[in-house]
Amino acid sequence: MNTIAESTYDELPYEDFAFFHTHPGNLAAVATLCGLRPPAVAACSVLELGCGAGFNLLAMSQSLPDARLVGVDLSRRQIEAGREMAARAGAANVELLVGDVAALDGALGQFDYIVAHGLLSWVPADVREAIFRTCRRLLRPDGIAYLSYNAYPGWHLRGVLLEALQFHAAAGGPPLERVRHARAALERMAGEIAEQDSDYARVLRREIDSLREDGDAYVFHEFLESDNHPLRFSEFAALAAASGLRYFGEARYGMSAAAQRGAMRRALDAVSPDPLRQEQYHDLLRNRYFRQSLLCQEDRQPATHPPTGALDSLAVASKVERLAASADAPPEYRLHDGSIMRTDNPLFAAILERLARRWPRAAGVPDLVGEVDADMAGVAMPPGAARSDVIREGILVGYIMGWWHLHAHLPAAQLQPGERPRASALARICAARGATPTNLLHLPVDLDPAQRALLARLDGTMTIGQVAQALNISPASAAEAVRQLAESYLLVA
Ligand SMILES: C[S@@+](CC[C@H](N)C(=O)[O-])C[C@H]1O[C@@H](n2cnc3c(N)ncnc32)[C@H](O)[C@@H]1O
């Protein structure tokens, strides 16, 4: 039993957060592109190992009300907090259990998807090995497991920060006090380094800059836990193989070696034809420090390229917004992550324009291909290439680049508000607490206080006019705000 994890996570629990890439709708999309036949998502079963207070599963239950969602964690305090939240949110399909992931027997049954986010690197070696065995035993034949972990070589550089933080935090005291003391000491230390223009000073300053964005709980568990074991990808793949599992890709599909194009593709091909060696080399070329790796049972046969038809079973559901542009400049688009994109490439321009016109409606890939095909009727294609194949490759490349998401499952969202709009109970609870709600696409939605106050009231019993009256705002501005919440996938059908 890992008692260290039990005590520190009881004392300083993680903040509530949902992780987009762990959602079965994403895992199934990636597995499909990797040539596997993942379990159907809507009524699937999910086991989350080291689930903390279970917020990821609670957020999933909004989009997967017919799934079986089970979470296990050592920390009693976190599980109890999660159960209380599940009861308040009416998430009857979420089951949270206090337990050691290394000691799970078959009593829970088998699962279509197993998720362990932020667990593997934070446990001792024997628990790490047991996690692979648990995945092997509890994963259905076509199931998919997601394991994230800190990786080398990126962690060699982050280790500089870890060493300095641990030095200052060694003063003792409760976790929060240690973090605050270490943060302050580190800021001072940056100015005291002997050679201010050395590589060491530059690395440390950059790491300290990024640390300012991180919450105290994250900093404590990321840097000050006694267990933080980054892995080389090759070690990860060997542990998986030794347990009867097979690595097949990254949950961020665009981060897999197999998805690389252009100069990176050529570099990877030149070093080795072996996909696992390519993955390891890819980490060296990117100085990767974190991985979200996917496993299947060893007898499944993944493919390095998406098989014919794989893309057509998926849908794009990503916000693209066309921004006003001057007549002589190419249009600009704001993407789902807030980044701005401008392109002269007619293919990407046509895809972006179609997605912008469709939003918030999702686009099945065959429909999107058809629409873009019509828009590009006069555009010359490379000799011998079918236009529809060029468009499919464009959709895949945009997905690899992170410009839009592909989903294997679309949630039952209410995209145009009805008479009495309703948000999920979880979203309402988050909004009432001033926290960031997670939408039905499993993404956080940043709202201002006025939007949160409105969202917290949308329980399906009041008309928009009644909500406006309760909040003392004009019916027109309430209607506009509710429309925006609906477009953000925050209302349930
Ligand atoms: C780094 S936190 C990650 C929590 C959550 N998955 C997240 O990413 O926000 C690691 C979690 O694993 C739990 N944990 C550590 N060892 C465990 C074990 N042997 N069995 C079950 N849970 C464990 C801890 O209690 C903690 O909640």
The ligand as a Gaussian input file, in Angstrom:
#p B3LYP/6-31G(d) Opt

LIG

0 1
 C       -0.724000      13.169000      -9.403000
 S       -2.289000      12.747000      -8.719000
 C       -3.320000      12.758000     -10.149000
 C       -4.771000      12.861000      -9.854000
 C       -5.655000      12.983000     -11.108000
 N       -5.589000      11.794000     -11.924000
 C       -5.232000      14.208000     -11.890000
 O       -4.472000      14.061000     -12.846000
 O       -5.658000      15.310000     -11.546000
 C       -2.059000      11.044000      -8.360000
 C       -3.252000      10.382000      -7.699000
 O       -2.971000       8.982000      -7.596000
 C       -3.370000       8.526000      -6.326000
 N       -2.572000       7.325000      -6.022000
 C       -1.241000       7.215000      -5.833000
 N       -0.895000       5.924000      -5.621000
 C       -2.038000       5.202000      -5.712000
 C       -2.344000       3.813000      -5.600000
 N       -1.406000       2.915000      -5.354000
 N       -3.636000       3.432000      -5.744000
 C       -4.617000       4.344000      -5.974000
 N       -4.385000       5.663000      -6.106000
 C       -3.116000       6.098000      -5.960000
 C       -3.119000       9.693000      -5.392000
 O       -3.918000       9.610000      -4.226000
 C       -3.524000      10.874000      -6.288000
 O       -4.878000      11.214000      -6.158000

